[in-house]
Amino acid sequence: MIRGTRVPVEIVLGSLAGGMSMEEVASEHGITREDVLATIEYAAKIVAKEEVREYA
């Protein structure tokens, strides 16, 4: 969830992946552009921590 809202991070990311602009996402979900940017930053940090394992 985005702090202070009931909007899940995955909804914001999915909306962006679906082609909506940051402004459209913010307006549709009642959040700020800064909230959208914070969501992207949060997702980037999660992905950066992932390990890729190769199985033989």
N, CA, C, O and CB atoms as a CASP TS submission, in Angstrom:
PFRMAT TS
TARGET T0000
AUTHOR 0000-0000-0000
METHOD Language model
MODEL 1
PARENT N/A
ATOM      1  N   MET     1       0.830  -1.184   0.000  1.00  0.00           N
ATOM      2  CA  MET     1       0.000   0.000   0.000  1.00  0.00           C
ATOM      3  C   MET     1       0.881   1.256   0.000  1.00  0.00           C
ATOM      4  O   MET     1       1.962   1.290   0.586  1.00  0.00           O
ATOM      5  CB  MET     1      -0.948  -0.007   1.215  1.00  0.00           C
ATOM      6  N   ILE     2       0.389   2.240  -0.655  1.00  0.00           N
ATOM      7  CA  ILE     2       1.068   3.529  -0.622  1.00  0.00           C
ATOM      8  C   ILE     2       0.713   4.188   0.705  1.00  0.00           C
ATOM      9  O   ILE     2      -0.454   4.260   1.091  1.00  0.00           O
ATOM     10  CB  ILE     2       0.663   4.436  -1.849  1.00  0.00           C
ATOM     11  N   ARG     3       1.724   4.658   1.377  1.00  0.00           N
ATOM     12  CA  ARG     3       1.540   5.240   2.710  1.00  0.00           C
ATOM     13  C   ARG     3       0.409   6.254   2.727  1.00  0.00           C
ATOM     14  O   ARG     3       0.352   7.157   1.893  1.00  0.00           O
ATOM     15  CB  ARG     3       2.828   5.897   3.184  1.00  0.00           C
ATOM     16  N   GLY     4      -0.490   6.092   3.690  1.00  0.00           N
ATOM     17  CA  GLY     4      -1.592   7.024   3.854  1.00  0.00           C
ATOM     18  C   GLY     4      -2.748   6.808   2.896  1.00  0.00           C
ATOM     19  O   GLY     4      -3.676   7.616   2.852  1.00  0.00           O
ATOM     20  N   THR     5      -2.704   5.720   2.121  1.00  0.00           N
ATOM     21  CA  THR     5      -3.784   5.424   1.178  1.00  0.00           C
ATOM     22  C   THR     5      -4.174   3.955   1.286  1.00  0.00           C
ATOM     23  O   THR     5      -3.603   3.200   2.073  1.00  0.00           O
ATOM     24  CB  THR     5      -3.360   5.768  -0.272  1.00  0.00           C
ATOM     25  N   ARG     6      -5.146   3.571   0.491  1.00  0.00           N
ATOM     26  CA  ARG     6      -5.523   2.173   0.384  1.00  0.00           C
ATOM     27  C   ARG     6      -5.190   1.650  -1.017  1.00  0.00           C
ATOM     28  O   ARG     6      -5.781   0.677  -1.486  1.00  0.00           O
ATOM     29  CB  ARG     6      -7.026   1.991   0.695  1.00  0.00           C
ATOM     30  N   VAL     7      -4.244   2.306  -1.667  1.00  0.00           N
ATOM     31  CA  VAL     7      -3.870   1.956  -3.037  1.00  0.00           C
ATOM     32  C   VAL     7      -2.662   1.011  -3.002  1.00  0.00           C
ATOM     33  O   VAL     7      -1.589   1.401  -2.541  1.00  0.00           O
ATOM     34  CB  VAL     7      -3.549   3.241  -3.875  1.00  0.00           C
ATOM     35  N   PRO     8      -2.827  -0.227  -3.485  1.00  0.00           N
ATOM     36  CA  PRO     8      -1.701  -1.171  -3.507  1.00  0.00           C
ATOM     37  C   PRO     8      -0.646  -0.774  -4.546  1.00  0.00           C
ATOM     38  O   PRO     8      -0.969  -0.247  -5.611  1.00  0.00           O
ATOM     39  CB  PRO     8      -2.209  -2.592  -3.798  1.00  0.00           C
ATOM     40  N   VAL     9       0.590  -1.032  -4.220  1.00  0.00           N
ATOM     41  CA  VAL     9       1.709  -0.747  -5.118  1.00  0.00           C
ATOM     42  C   VAL     9       1.500  -1.427  -6.465  1.00  0.00           C
ATOM     43  O   VAL     9       1.753  -0.826  -7.509  1.00  0.00           O
ATOM     44  CB  VAL     9       3.036  -1.205  -4.491  1.00  0.00           C
ATOM     45  N   GLU    10       1.039  -2.677  -6.450  1.00  0.00           N
ATOM     46  CA  GLU    10       0.876  -3.413  -7.706  1.00  0.00           C
ATOM     47  C   GLU    10      -0.163  -2.784  -8.633  1.00  0.00           C
ATOM     48  O   GLU    10      -0.069  -2.938  -9.851  1.00  0.00           O
ATOM     49  CB  GLU    10       0.487  -4.845  -7.411  1.00  0.00           C
ATOM     50  N   ILE    11      -1.136  -2.089  -8.089  1.00  0.00           N
ATOM     51  CA  ILE    11      -2.132  -1.401  -8.921  1.00  0.00           C
ATOM     52  C   ILE    11      -1.473  -0.225  -9.644  1.00  0.00           C
ATOM     53  O   ILE    11      -1.711  -0.008 -10.832  1.00  0.00           O
ATOM     54  CB  ILE    11      -3.334  -0.907  -8.054  1.00  0.00           C
ATOM     55  N   VAL    12      -0.651   0.525  -8.925  1.00  0.00           N
ATOM     56  CA  VAL    12       0.036   1.663  -9.529  1.00  0.00           C
ATOM     57  C   VAL    12       0.987   1.179 -10.617  1.00  0.00           C
ATOM     58  O   VAL    12       0.996   1.721 -11.722  1.00  0.00           O
ATOM     59  CB  VAL    12       0.804   2.470  -8.460  1.00  0.00           C
ATOM     60  N   LEU    13       1.785   0.162 -10.308  1.00  0.00           N
ATOM     61  CA  LEU    13       2.729  -0.361 -11.296  1.00  0.00           C
ATOM     62  C   LEU    13       2.009  -0.955 -12.499  1.00  0.00           C
ATOM     63  O   LEU    13       2.444  -0.771 -13.636  1.00  0.00           O
ATOM     64  CB  LEU    13       3.630  -1.412 -10.659  1.00  0.00           C
ATOM     65  N   GLY    14       0.922  -1.660 -12.259  1.00  0.00           N
ATOM     66  CA  GLY    14       0.151  -2.229 -13.354  1.00  0.00           C
ATOM     67  C   GLY    14      -0.446  -1.162 -14.251  1.00  0.00           C
ATOM     68  O   GLY    14      -0.489  -1.322 -15.471  1.00  0.00           O
ATOM     69  N   SER    15      -0.899  -0.090 -13.660  1.00  0.00           N
ATOM     70  CA  SER    15      -1.452   1.019 -14.443  1.00  0.00           C
ATOM     71  C   SER    15      -0.381   1.648 -15.321  1.00  0.00           C
ATOM     72  O   SER    15      -0.628   1.965 -16.484  1.00  0.00           O
ATOM     73  CB  SER    15      -2.066   2.080 -13.519  1.00  0.00           C
ATOM     74  N   LEU    16       0.811   1.826 -14.758  1.00  0.00           N
ATOM     75  CA  LEU    16       1.920   2.376 -15.536  1.00  0.00           C
ATOM     76  C   LEU    16       2.313   1.411 -16.655  1.00  0.00           C
ATOM     77  O   LEU    16       2.534   1.829 -17.792  1.00  0.00           O
ATOM     78  CB  LEU    16       3.133   2.666 -14.622  1.00  0.00           C
ATOM     79  N   ALA    17       2.399   0.134 -16.333  1.00  0.00           N
ATOM     80  CA  ALA    17       2.759  -0.870 -17.338  1.00  0.00           C
ATOM     81  C   ALA    17       1.716  -0.949 -18.441  1.00  0.00           C
ATOM     82  O   ALA    17       2.027  -1.292 -19.582  1.00  0.00           O
ATOM     83  CB  ALA    17       2.929  -2.241 -16.685  1.00  0.00           C
ATOM     84  N   GLY    18       0.486  -0.633 -18.094  1.00  0.00           N
ATOM     85  CA  GLY    18      -0.598  -0.651 -19.073  1.00  0.00           C
ATOM     86  C   GLY    18      -0.631   0.569 -19.974  1.00  0.00           C
ATOM     87  O   GLY    18      -1.464   0.653 -20.875  1.00  0.00           O
ATOM     88  N   GLY    19       0.272   1.517 -19.737  1.00  0.00           N
ATOM     89  CA  GLY    19       0.372   2.657 -20.628  1.00  0.00           C
ATOM     90  C   GLY    19      -0.134   3.981 -20.085  1.00  0.00           C
ATOM     91  O   GLY    19      -0.075   4.995 -20.780  1.00  0.00           O
ATOM     92  N   MET    20      -0.631   3.990 -18.856  1.00  0.00           N
ATOM     93  CA  MET    20      -1.092   5.254 -18.282  1.00  0.00           C
ATOM     94  C   MET    20       0.101   6.119 -17.910  1.00  0.00           C
ATOM     95  O   MET    20       1.155   5.606 -17.537  1.00  0.00           O
ATOM     96  CB  MET    20      -1.984   5.005 -17.046  1.00  0.00           C
ATOM     97  N   SER    21      -0.066   7.419 -18.011  1.00  0.00           N
ATOM     98  CA  SER    21       0.988   8.336 -17.583  1.00  0.00           C
ATOM     99  C   SER    21       0.967   8.445 -16.057  1.00  0.00           C
ATOM    100  O   SER    21       0.003   8.043 -15.407  1.00  0.00           O
ATOM    101  CB  SER    21       0.808   9.740 -18.244  1.00  0.00           C
ATOM    102  N   MET    22       2.043   8.993 -15.501  1.00  0.00           N
ATOM    103  CA  MET    22       2.082   9.180 -14.055  1.00  0.00           C
ATOM    104  C   MET    22       0.949  10.085 -13.595  1.00  0.00           C
ATOM    105  O   MET    22       0.335   9.851 -12.555  1.00  0.00           O
ATOM    106  CB  MET    22       3.430   9.761 -13.625  1.00  0.00           C
ATOM    107  N   GLU    23       0.682  11.114 -14.377  1.00  0.00           N
ATOM    108  CA  GLU    23      -0.390  12.039 -14.019  1.00  0.00           C
ATOM    109  C   GLU    23      -1.753  11.354 -14.040  1.00  0.00           C
ATOM    110  O   GLU    23      -2.586  11.598 -13.167  1.00  0.00           O
ATOM    111  CB  GLU    23      -0.394  13.233 -14.966  1.00  0.00           C
ATOM    112  N   GLU    24      -1.981  10.498 -15.035  1.00  0.00           N
ATOM    113  CA  GLU    24      -3.252   9.754 -15.113  1.00  0.00           C
ATOM    114  C   GLU    24      -3.409   8.808 -13.922  1.00  0.00           C
ATOM    115  O   GLU    24      -4.483   8.723 -13.326  1.00  0.00           O
ATOM    116  CB  GLU    24      -3.329   8.953 -16.434  1.00  0.00           C
ATOM    117  N   VAL    25      -2.337   8.105 -13.583  1.00  0.00           N
ATOM    118  CA  VAL    25      -2.373   7.174 -12.450  1.00  0.00           C
ATOM    119  C   VAL    25      -2.665   7.935 -11.163  1.00  0.00           C
ATOM    120  O   VAL    25      -3.511   7.527 -10.367  1.00  0.00           O
ATOM    121  CB  VAL    25      -1.035   6.399 -12.329  1.00  0.00           C
ATOM    122  N   ALA    26      -1.966   9.031 -10.967  1.00  0.00           N
ATOM    123  CA  ALA    26      -2.162   9.831  -9.757  1.00  0.00           C
ATOM    124  C   ALA    26      -3.600  10.321  -9.656  1.00  0.00           C
ATOM    125  O   ALA    26      -4.225  10.226  -8.600  1.00  0.00           O
ATOM    126  CB  ALA    26      -1.198  11.023  -9.739  1.00  0.00           C
ATOM    127  N   SER    27      -4.113  10.839 -10.751  1.00  0.00           N
ATOM    128  CA  SER    27      -5.477  11.369 -10.756  1.00  0.00           C
ATOM    129  C   SER    27      -6.510  10.270 -10.518  1.00  0.00           C
ATOM    130  O   SER    27      -7.445  10.451  -9.739  1.00  0.00           O
ATOM    131  CB  SER    27      -5.763  12.072 -12.080  1.00  0.00           C
ATOM    132  N   GLU    28      -6.341   9.142 -11.185  1.00  0.00           N
ATOM    133  CA  GLU    28      -7.320   8.057 -11.065  1.00  0.00           C
ATOM    134  C   GLU    28      -7.373   7.461  -9.666  1.00  0.00           C
ATOM    135  O   GLU    28      -8.438   7.047  -9.208  1.00  0.00           O
ATOM    136  CB  GLU    28      -7.006   6.968 -12.060  1.00  0.00           C
ATOM    137  N   HIS    29      -6.233   7.413  -8.983  1.00  0.00           N
ATOM    138  CA  HIS    29      -6.172   6.754  -7.685  1.00  0.00           C
ATOM    139  C   HIS    29      -6.114   7.725  -6.509  1.00  0.00           C
ATOM    140  O   HIS    29      -5.998   7.303  -5.359  1.00  0.00           O
ATOM    141  CB  HIS    29      -4.982   5.852  -7.640  1.00  0.00           C
ATOM    142  N   GLY    30      -6.193   9.017  -6.792  1.00  0.00           N
ATOM    143  CA  GLY    30      -6.209  10.008  -5.716  1.00  0.00           C
ATOM    144  C   GLY    30      -4.896  10.094  -4.955  1.00  0.00           C
ATOM    145  O   GLY    30      -4.882  10.296  -3.741  1.00  0.00           O
ATOM    146  N   ILE    31      -3.783   9.938  -5.685  1.00  0.00           N
ATOM    147  CA  ILE    31      -2.469  10.048  -5.079  1.00  0.00           C
ATOM    148  C   ILE    31      -1.695  11.144  -5.812  1.00  0.00           C
ATOM    149  O   ILE    31      -2.176  11.705  -6.796  1.00  0.00           O
ATOM    150  CB  ILE    31      -1.707   8.683  -5.129  1.00  0.00           C
ATOM    151  N   THR    32      -0.494  11.440  -5.322  1.00  0.00           N
ATOM    152  CA  THR    32       0.304  12.488  -5.946  1.00  0.00           C
ATOM    153  C   THR    32       1.312  11.885  -6.923  1.00  0.00           C
ATOM    154  O   THR    32       1.571  10.681  -6.909  1.00  0.00           O
ATOM    155  CB  THR    32       1.029  13.323  -4.875  1.00  0.00           C
ATOM    156  N   ARG    33       1.867  12.738  -7.759  1.00  0.00           N
ATOM    157  CA  ARG    33       2.931  12.311  -8.675  1.00  0.00           C
ATOM    158  C   ARG    33       4.110  11.775  -7.868  1.00  0.00           C
ATOM    159  O   ARG    33       4.765  10.819  -8.283  1.00  0.00           O
ATOM    160  CB  ARG    33       3.385  13.489  -9.594  1.00  0.00           C
ATOM    161  N   GLU    34       4.380  12.386  -6.720  1.00  0.00           N
ATOM    162  CA  GLU    34       5.464  11.940  -5.850  1.00  0.00           C
ATOM    163  C   GLU    34       5.188  10.542  -5.313  1.00  0.00           C
ATOM    164  O   GLU    34       6.115   9.749  -5.152  1.00  0.00           O
ATOM    165  CB  GLU    34       5.661  12.922  -4.690  1.00  0.00           C
ATOM    166  N   ASP    35       3.920  10.229  -5.034  1.00  0.00           N
ATOM    167  CA  ASP    35       3.554   8.868  -4.608  1.00  0.00           C
ATOM    168  C   ASP    35       3.861   7.857  -5.711  1.00  0.00           C
ATOM    169  O   ASP    35       4.355   6.763  -5.437  1.00  0.00           O
ATOM    170  CB  ASP    35       2.054   8.800  -4.228  1.00  0.00           C
ATOM    171  N   VAL    36       3.569   8.222  -6.945  1.00  0.00           N
ATOM    172  CA  VAL    36       3.839   7.333  -8.083  1.00  0.00           C
ATOM    173  C   VAL    36       5.348   7.116  -8.207  1.00  0.00           C
ATOM    174  O   VAL    36       5.796   5.985  -8.399  1.00  0.00           O
ATOM    175  CB  VAL    36       3.255   7.926  -9.410  1.00  0.00           C
ATOM    176  N   LEU    37       6.120   8.171  -8.102  1.00  0.00           N
ATOM    177  CA  LEU    37       7.576   8.049  -8.178  1.00  0.00           C
ATOM    178  C   LEU    37       8.128   7.201  -7.032  1.00  0.00           C
ATOM    179  O   LEU    37       9.044   6.405  -7.235  1.00  0.00           O
ATOM    180  CB  LEU    37       8.224   9.433  -8.161  1.00  0.00           C
ATOM    181  N   ALA    38       7.581   7.367  -5.844  1.00  0.00           N
ATOM    182  CA  ALA    38       8.012   6.568  -4.693  1.00  0.00           C
ATOM    183  C   ALA    38       7.689   5.090  -4.914  1.00  0.00           C
ATOM    184  O   ALA    38       8.450   4.217  -4.498  1.00  0.00           O
ATOM    185  CB  ALA    38       7.336   7.074  -3.398  1.00  0.00           C
ATOM    186  N   THR    39       6.570   4.813  -5.564  1.00  0.00           N
ATOM    187  CA  THR    39       6.192   3.433  -5.869  1.00  0.00           C
ATOM    188  C   THR    39       7.201   2.806  -6.827  1.00  0.00           C
ATOM    189  O   THR    39       7.604   1.658  -6.641  1.00  0.00           O
ATOM    190  CB  THR    39       4.773   3.380  -6.474  1.00  0.00           C
ATOM    191  N   ILE    40       7.605   3.549  -7.841  1.00  0.00           N
ATOM    192  CA  ILE    40       8.603   3.053  -8.795  1.00  0.00           C
ATOM    193  C   ILE    40       9.930   2.807  -8.086  1.00  0.00           C
ATOM    194  O   ILE    40      10.582   1.788  -8.315  1.00  0.00           O
ATOM    195  CB  ILE    40       8.793   4.053  -9.960  1.00  0.00           C
ATOM    196  N   GLU    41      10.324   3.727  -7.238  1.00  0.00           N
ATOM    197  CA  GLU    41      11.579   3.579  -6.494  1.00  0.00           C
ATOM    198  C   GLU    41      11.531   2.346  -5.594  1.00  0.00           C
ATOM    199  O   GLU    41      12.502   1.594  -5.522  1.00  0.00           O
ATOM    200  CB  GLU    41      11.860   4.840  -5.652  1.00  0.00           C
ATOM    201  N   TYR    42      10.415   2.137  -4.913  1.00  0.00           N
ATOM    202  CA  TYR    42      10.238   0.972  -4.048  1.00  0.00           C
ATOM    203  C   TYR    42      10.379  -0.319  -4.860  1.00  0.00           C
ATOM    204  O   TYR    42      11.083  -1.240  -4.445  1.00  0.00           O
ATOM    205  CB  TYR    42       8.860   1.022  -3.347  1.00  0.00           C
ATOM    206  N   ALA    43       9.717  -0.386  -6.001  1.00  0.00           N
ATOM    207  CA  ALA    43       9.780  -1.578  -6.849  1.00  0.00           C
ATOM    208  C   ALA    43      11.205  -1.818  -7.345  1.00  0.00           C
ATOM    209  O   ALA    43      11.654  -2.963  -7.402  1.00  0.00           O
ATOM    210  CB  ALA    43       8.821  -1.439  -8.044  1.00  0.00           C
ATOM    211  N   ALA    44      11.913  -0.761  -7.699  1.00  0.00           N
ATOM    212  CA  ALA    44      13.287  -0.896  -8.168  1.00  0.00           C
ATOM    213  C   ALA    44      14.183  -1.474  -7.080  1.00  0.00           C
ATOM    214  O   ALA    44      15.054  -2.296  -7.366  1.00  0.00           O
ATOM    215  CB  ALA    44      13.828   0.456  -8.632  1.00  0.00           C
ATOM    216  N   LYS    45      13.980  -1.056  -5.846  1.00  0.00           N
ATOM    217  CA  LYS    45      14.777  -1.579  -4.739  1.00  0.00           C
ATOM    218  C   LYS    45      14.492  -3.062  -4.507  1.00  0.00           C
ATOM    219  O   LYS    45      15.406  -3.835  -4.220  1.00  0.00           O
ATOM    220  CB  LYS    45      14.498  -0.781  -3.460  1.00  0.00           C
ATOM    221  N   ILE    46      13.228  -3.457  -4.629  1.00  0.00           N
ATOM    222  CA  ILE    46      12.868  -4.873  -4.460  1.00  0.00           C
ATOM    223  C   ILE    46      13.527  -5.715  -5.546  1.00  0.00           C
ATOM    224  O   ILE    46      14.105  -6.763  -5.258  1.00  0.00           O
ATOM    225  CB  ILE    46      11.328  -5.061  -4.496  1.00  0.00           C
ATOM    226  N   VAL    47      13.443  -5.264  -6.779  1.00  0.00           N
ATOM    227  CA  VAL    47      14.019  -6.004  -7.903  1.00  0.00           C
ATOM    228  C   VAL    47      15.542  -6.072  -7.768  1.00  0.00           C
ATOM    229  O   VAL    47      16.139  -7.097  -8.097  1.00  0.00           O
ATOM    230  CB  VAL    47      13.626  -5.345  -9.248  1.00  0.00           C
ATOM    231  N   ALA    48      16.165  -5.024  -7.300  1.00  0.00           N
ATOM    232  CA  ALA    48      17.620  -4.994  -7.157  1.00  0.00           C
ATOM    233  C   ALA    48      18.106  -6.028  -6.148  1.00  0.00           C
ATOM    234  O   ALA    48      19.248  -6.480  -6.233  1.00  0.00           O
ATOM    235  CB  ALA    48      18.080  -3.602  -6.734  1.00  0.00           C
ATOM    236  N   LYS    49      17.272  -6.406  -5.210  1.00  0.00           N
ATOM    237  CA  LYS    49      17.647  -7.376  -4.175  1.00  0.00           C
ATOM    238  C   LYS    49      17.438  -8.818  -4.620  1.00  0.00           C
ATOM    239  O   LYS    49      17.899  -9.738  -3.945  1.00  0.00           O
ATOM    240  CB  LYS    49      16.852  -7.119  -2.913  1.00  0.00           C
ATOM    241  N   GLU    50      16.755  -9.034  -5.736  1.00  0.00           N
ATOM    242  CA  GLU    50      16.490 -10.385  -6.200  1.00  0.00           C
ATOM    243  C   GLU    50      17.760 -11.062  -6.680  1.00  0.00           C
ATOM    244  O   GLU    50      18.634 -10.432  -7.276  1.00  0.00           O
ATOM    245  CB  GLU    50      15.457 -10.369  -7.309  1.00  0.00           C
ATOM    246  N   GLU    51      17.844 -12.339  -6.413  1.00  0.00           N
ATOM    247  CA  GLU    51      18.963 -13.128  -6.903  1.00  0.00           C
ATOM    248  C   GLU    51      18.485 -13.984  -8.060  1.00  0.00           C
ATOM    249  O   GLU    51      17.387 -14.541  -8.032  1.00  0.00           O
ATOM    250  CB  GLU    51      19.569 -14.004  -5.778  1.00  0.00           C
ATOM    251  N   VAL    52      19.329 -14.078  -9.077  1.00  0.00           N
ATOM    252  CA  VAL    52      19.024 -14.951 -10.188  1.00  0.00           C
ATOM    253  C   VAL    52      19.862 -16.199 -10.007  1.00  0.00           C
ATOM    254  O   VAL    52      21.089 -16.136  -9.933  1.00  0.00           O
ATOM    255  CB  VAL    52      19.299 -14.262 -11.565  1.00  0.00           C
ATOM    256  N   ARG    53      19.186 -17.336  -9.935  1.00  0.00           N
ATOM    257  CA  ARG    53      19.892 -18.599  -9.753  1.00  0.00           C
ATOM    258  C   ARG    53      19.734 -19.442 -11.004  1.00  0.00           C
ATOM    259  O   ARG    53      18.654 -19.551 -11.585  1.00  0.00           O
ATOM    260  CB  ARG    53      19.368 -19.358  -8.509  1.00  0.00           C
ATOM    261  N   GLU    54      20.841 -20.027 -11.391  1.00  0.00           N
ATOM    262  CA  GLU    54      20.793 -20.922 -12.539  1.00  0.00           C
ATOM    263  C   GLU    54      20.784 -22.343 -12.013  1.00  0.00           C
ATOM    264  O   GLU    54      21.567 -22.703 -11.134  1.00  0.00           O
ATOM    265  CB  GLU    54      21.996 -20.684 -13.510  1.00  0.00           C
ATOM    266  N   TYR    55      19.903 -23.129 -12.555  1.00  0.00           N
ATOM    267  CA  TYR    55      19.808 -24.521 -12.164  1.00  0.00           C
ATOM    268  C   TYR    55      20.356 -25.393 -13.282  1.00  0.00           C
ATOM    269  O   TYR    55      20.027 -25.207 -14.454  1.00  0.00           O
ATOM    270  CB  TYR    55      18.352 -24.902 -11.831  1.00  0.00           C
ATOM    271  N   ALA    56      21.188 -26.338 -12.905  1.00  0.00           N
ATOM    272  CA  ALA    56      21.794 -27.227 -13.909  1.00  0.00           C
ATOM    273  C   ALA    56      20.875 -28.395 -14.236  1.00  0.00           C
ATOM    274  O   ALA    56      21.223 -29.243 -15.059  1.00  0.00           O
ATOM    275  CB  ALA    56      23.148 -27.754 -13.413  1.00  0.00           C
TER
END
